[in-house]
Amino acid sequence: MERVGFLGLGRMGEPMAGNLRRAGQHLVVWNRSRPAADRLRELGAEVRATPRAVLEEAELTLLMLAHDKAIDAVLGRGGPDFAAAVHGRMLVHMGTTAPEYSARLADDVRAAGGRYVEAPVSGSRLPAQRAELVAMLAGDPTDVAVVEPVLAPMCRSVLRCGDVPSGTMTKLAVNVFLITMVTGLVESFHFARRHGLDLEVFRTAINSGQMASDVGRVKLDKLISGDLSAQAAIRDVHQNSRLITAAALATATASPLMEVCQALYRETEDTGRGQEDMAAVVHALELRTGHSVRR
């Protein structure tokens, strides 16, 4: 691809764009704040002052934006400039939104003469830095074939999921496992600490057995060290849990574990810890424990 655009250089977007640039991809980027854009400029990317400038210059533009409102604002969706911005362009939506939102966006882009692929990624900041993300693509097979090699420098695996919004739905299904797994690990840590166990022995027991995982090792290190700087932030995990439970409700699918997790991440965010790592959900458990003890 001669020139690729990248909109959104946040916690995930910056390392993703950096890996593309290091792989030799000609990049044109935009971000709301300057520091991340300046760091990409140092890697050789071209920085533009507006999203529209990126869309006009790039054949294909990757969107790594926080939520649906940010996407609509950046694209001018619903306004007079949207059609001109996306006509003749390929848009690749890599964030996580409601499946029905992605489907409607695909319809609008195609109606305006553009092309659309969704490619949400599984992984947090560390896998993004290491180019170990898993991308779940959905869209017209011809368009997906164009997008696959563009995403390869950022990913360990690039998967074809079918039509929009099956990529987003697959991402939500993966996140059911991720969120419940990490929350279970945090509760296990909380149990061990409350009972006065040797936490180094506890960590070794987890990391030496069949339940060991890269995610588990990272989260246990954070819990034991107290370093809760975000790889995947509480705010984002809470939002993902809302999307999952809403999708489950829409199809009358039982999701009891996710409902509990959603409540715990909401309680954690309500304490002002939305920017901390998802392992900070331990504070919701501590609060519940404190309330039980007082009763």
Secondary structure by P-SEA (a helix, b strand, c coil): ccbbbbccccccaaaaaaaaaaacccccccccccaaaaaaaaabbbbbccaaaaaacccbbbbbcccaaaaaaaacccccccccccccbbbbbcccccaaaaaaaaaaaaaacbbbbbbbbcccaaaaaacbbbbbbbccaaaaaaacccccccccbbbbbcccaaaaaaaaaaaaaaaaaaaaaaaaaaaaaaaccaaaaaaaaaaacccccaaaaaaaaaaaaccccccccaaaaaaaaaaaaaaaaaaccccaaaaaaaaaaaaaaaacccccccccaaaaaaaaaaaaaac
